[in-house]
Amino acid sequence: MVINETHRHHSTLSIGLPRLVPPGTVITLHSTPIPPSTTLSIPTYTLHHSPKIWGPTASEFDPSRWSPSLITEGQKAAFMPFGVGPRSCIGRNVAEMELAMVVAGLVRGFEFELRQEGVETREGFLRKMGGCRVGVRRRRCRRDGR
């Protein structure tokens, strides 16, 4: 839940990859015809922060929104941190597995403390974090070694 909310709240891609409407095809979005050869893109950051999709707390970091009893089908469909369809990120499964293992290992062994108010990002094709001051302290092991 925390990893999905991190992907949603801190989207890596601020804009989606551009796609062309194929020749001889007209797409209609909300009664507006989109002609062939038009470049379309889904703004991932906007989609992941839309109050229409995520509710009035869309701008807040809330991992509980991923609880199976709370998440809606519309939210699942709008969540695309690795893209969607046949041209989505080919390394998604490996990235998600590695991320889960690394986060679990870090949280098990260390305590973290954010030492600043908020986090700044720079916009572009990829969203890039500015500096982030974090305190890290090794967790004490219990006597049984865990």
Solvent accessible surface area in square Angstrom, and as a share of the most:
residue,aa,sasa,rsa
1,M,118,0.53
2,V,86,0.49
3,I,44,0.22
4,N,52,0.27
5,E,0,0.00
6,T,55,0.32
7,H,31,0.14
8,R,0,0.00
9,H,35,0.15
10,H,72,0.32
11,S,1,0.01
12,T,78,0.45
13,L,32,0.16
14,S,13,0.08
15,I,84,0.43
16,G,9,0.08
17,L,80,0.40
18,P,77,0.48
19,R,97,0.35
20,L,119,0.59
21,V,2,0.01
22,P,72,0.45
23,P,119,0.75
24,G,81,0.78
25,T,51,0.30
26,V,92,0.53
27,I,57,0.29
28,T,87,0.51
29,L,89,0.44
30,H,183,0.82
31,S,104,0.67
32,T,75,0.43
33,P,88,0.55
34,I,25,0.13
35,P,77,0.48
36,P,50,0.32
37,S,78,0.50
38,T,42,0.24
39,T,82,0.48
40,L,54,0.27
41,S,55,0.35
42,I,85,0.43
43,P,62,0.39
44,T,6,0.03
45,Y,74,0.28
46,T,83,0.48
47,L,38,0.19
48,H,0,0.00
49,H,31,0.14
50,S,21,0.14
51,P,91,0.57
52,K,197,0.84
53,I,52,0.26
54,W,7,0.03
55,G,21,0.20
56,P,137,0.86
57,T,53,0.31
58,A,2,0.01
59,S,84,0.54
60,E,98,0.44
61,F,92,0.38
62,D,46,0.24
63,P,34,0.21
64,S,53,0.34
65,R,18,0.06
66,W,26,0.09
67,S,26,0.17
68,P,123,0.77
69,S,101,0.65
70,L,107,0.53
71,I,24,0.12
72,T,69,0.40
73,E,129,0.58
74,G,47,0.45
75,Q,18,0.08
76,K,103,0.44
77,A,77,0.59
78,A,9,0.07
79,F,28,0.12
80,M,22,0.10
81,P,17,0.11
82,F,32,0.13
83,G,24,0.23
84,V,102,0.58
85,G,44,0.42
86,P,146,0.92
87,R,171,0.62
88,S,38,0.24
89,C,60,0.36
90,I,181,0.92
91,G,28,0.27
92,R,80,0.29
93,N,120,0.62
94,V,83,0.47
95,A,37,0.29
96,E,60,0.27
97,M,112,0.50
98,E,96,0.43
99,L,64,0.32
100,A,48,0.37
101,M,130,0.58
102,V,84,0.48
103,V,52,0.30
104,A,63,0.49
105,G,45,0.43
106,L,78,0.39
107,V,78,0.45
108,R,169,0.62
109,G,21,0.20
110,F,55,0.23
111,E,62,0.28
112,F,98,0.41
113,E,94,0.42
114,L,91,0.45
115,R,134,0.49
116,Q,55,0.24
117,E,176,0.79
118,G,44,0.43
119,V,48,0.28
120,E,137,0.62
121,T,42,0.24
122,R,146,0.53
123,E,113,0.51
124,G,39,0.38
125,F,94,0.39
126,L,76,0.38
127,R,34,0.12
128,K,106,0.45
129,M,102,0.46
130,G,26,0.25
131,G,67,0.64
132,C,50,0.30
133,R,160,0.58
134,V,68,0.39
135,G,6,0.05
136,V,85,0.49
137,R,149,0.55
138,R,175,0.64
139,R,93,0.34
140,R,229,0.84
141,C,106,0.64
142,R,140,0.51
143,R,249,0.91
144,D,86,0.44
145,G,56,0.54
146,R,166,0.61
